Amino acid sequence: MFLVIFLFAYAIFSLINGESKPSQYGLVFLAVLEGLVDDTEAGGIQPPDAIPSTKAMLLQITVAMKAMPWYSALPTLSEYMVESGWTKCFSRIRDVGWPAYLTFLLVYIVLVEFGIYWMHRELHDIKPLYKHLHATHHIYNKQNTLSPFAGLAFHPLDGILQAVPHVIALFLVPTHFTTHIALLFLEAIWTANIHDCIHGKMWPVMGAGYHTIHHTTYRHNYGHYTIWMDWMFGTLRDPVLEDTPKKVT
């Protein structure tokens, strides 16, 4: 897991600084591959009823591929708004300096985390939105129907709405454009990761253990990268506590 973080961070750092080479893209690939190996080793041998069927995964792939062209609409729109000068984006880190860049990045991530939490929660709480949009994703509601492919199997408008906080943040805080695009790219990797049902136990990361609970209770763990928003708003359920055997009295 630490190798994954190091390789991915190094590659993204190189891209941000305009030093991208084929080797950097290779490192991203290695990071993803290493993550898959770690997940397999961490999970060990799974019970047969915990593994998604080929039919379930093919359905998830089909839903995801139908939505993919529509998902690209949001970054296309955000890039148009950035190039039109409507946002607070800047193109080079040296324009603001590293301390300001890191401060802006932190604020950006907090805003995105807050926005995705509430967008996701409202997609559950507002019944028409759930029925016509988010329910497409929640047909995968058991461990044996969840796989990384389910992470992109959304109604197209649902997937776009949950990424909208990334664009709204561009109007609220100065943001490095390449970092914004890199984080949108990371969204696809992250959402695949949290649907693999393998709990990495890296507090306070909102990993697959937390998100599997979300798919089974529907009322907990709406957060994205971390558990903080669920903790603040009373919707957190810890997978470690769920797995702890209850003492008989």
N, C-alpha and C positions, 0 to 999 in steps of 0.2 A: 504493500500500500504506500509506504514512504517513497519507494522508487517511482511509483505512478505519479505522486505529487511532484517529486523533483523533476522528472522528465517533462511533465506537462508544463510546469512553471517555467522551466528553462526555455522550452519551445515558444511559449506565449511571450515571454520576456524578449526573446530575439525578434519575434514578429512586431511587437510594440515599438521596438527601437529601430525598425526598418532594416534589420540584419537577417531577414528571412532567406533561407537557402533550402534546397531539397532535403538536406540533412535534418533541418528542424521539423519538417513535415514527417520525416521518418521517425523522429523522436516522439511526436504525438502518437503515431501509429503504435510504436513500441509501448508507450504508456498505456494506451487502451488495451493492447494485447496482454501486457503484464497484469493489468487490472482483471482481465478475464481469467487469467491463470490463478491469481490470488483468490478470486471468487470461487473458482472450482475447488481449490485446495481447502478454503475455509468451509465450504459447504460439505465436503466429504461426499459419501455415498448417500444420495437422497432416497427416501422411500418412494416406491413406484407411484403412489397416489399424490406425491408432492411435485411431480414433474409434469409440466404442461404437455398436452398431446400435440402431435404434429398438426392435427386439424385446427386446434386452438391457435397455434402460432401462425399458421398460414392465414387464418382469418385476421389476426392482428396485423400481419404484414400487408394484407390487402387493404385494410382500413387506413393504415399509415400511408401507403403509397398513393392512395386516392387523395389524401389530405395534403401531401407534400407540396404540390404546386401552389396551393393556397397559402401554406405557411410562409412561402417566400415573399408573399405580398407585403408583409409587415416590414422586414428589413429593407425592401425596395422603397417603400414609402418613407421610412426613417432616413434613408440615405438621401432621398430627394429633398426632404425638409432640411437636413444638415447642409447639403450643397446650396440650398436656397438661402441659407443664413437665418433660418427661423429658430434654431436651437442655440444652446450655449456650448456646443461642441468646439473643441480646439484640436488641431491636427498634430502638433508636436509637443512632447512633454517639456522640452526646453522653453516653450512659450510661457509656462507657468512655474516650472521648477518641480523637483521631486517631492518636497514636503507638501506643496499645494496639491500636486497630482494625487498623492496617496490619501490626503484628507478628502479630496473630492471623490475619489474612488470609494472610500469607506461610506461616505454619505450616500453615494449612488447605490451601493449594495444594500444599505439599510432601507432606502426608499423602495427599491425593487422588492426586497423581502417583504416589507409591509404591504406593498401593492399586490403582490402575488398571493399572499395569505388571504387578504380580503376578497380579491377577485375569485379565488378558489372557493372560499367559504360561501360567497353569495351565489356561486353556481350550484351549490347544494341547497342553500336556504330559500332561494327564489324558485318556486316549484316549476314554472314554465321553462326557466333556463335549464334546470336539471332535466326535465322531461325531454326537451327537444334538442339539448346540446350535450350536457355532461353525462347523461345516462349511456351514451354510446361508449364511453370509456369505462364506466362502472359495470358493464356486463362481465368484466374480469374481476370477480369479487372473492375468489378463493385462491389459496396458494397454488393449487394445481391448474389454475387458468392464467396466472401471472407469469410474464416473461419480459425480458428487456424490450421485445417488440411491442408489448402493450404500452410502453412508455411514449410511443408516438401515435398510438391508435386512438385518435380523438376525432370528433366532429371538427371540420376545419375552422369554424368560427370559434369553437371552444379553445382550440390550440392558440389561435390568434389573440383572443381575449386574455389568456393567462400570460402572454408575452407582452401585452400592451404596457404594463408598468415600466418595462425597459425603455420604451419610447417616451412616456410621460416624464420620466426622470431627466431626459435630455433637455427639457424646458425648465427644469427646476434647479439643476446643479451643473456647473461646468464639467464636461465629460470628454475624455480623450476618445476620439472617434474609433480608432483601431481597437481600443480596449472594449468599447461598446460592442463592436462586431464580434470580437473574440468571446465575450460573455454570451452573446446570442448563440454562437457555435457551441459553447460549453453547455448551454441549455439542453441540446439534443443528447449529448453524452450523459449529462446528469440525470435526465428523466428516464433514459434507458437503464442507468445504474440502479435507481431506486425502485425499479420494478422487478429486480431479479430475486427478491425474497431472501437474500443473504445479508444478515445483519452484521455490519462491520464493526459496530461498537466503538465508534470514534466520536465521543461526546465533544461538542454539542451539535455534531452534524446530524441533519435529518436524513438518515440513511434508509436503506430498504426495509429494515426491521420496523421502523416507525411507519413507513408508507404502506407496508402490508397491512398493518392495523387499520389504517385509513380505508383501505379497500374492503375490510371486513366489518367495520363498525359504521362507516360513512359519516361519523360525527367527530372524529378526532384527527389530529396531525395533518392540518391543512398546509403547513409551512413548506418551504422549498429547500433552501440550503441548510438552515439551522432550526433548532427547536424553540428559539427565543420567542417568536410571535405566538406560538401555541401556548408556551408557558405564560406569557403576559396576558393572554385573553382566555385562559382557562380551558383549552381544548387539547392539552398534551396528554398522551397516554404512552407510557414507557414500555417498550417490548421486553426489557429485562424483568420488570415487575410482572408482566403477563406470563413469562416463562417460569417464574418462581413458583414451585409447588405450594399450594395453600395448606397450612397446618390444620389437621383435623382436631377439633376440641370436643 
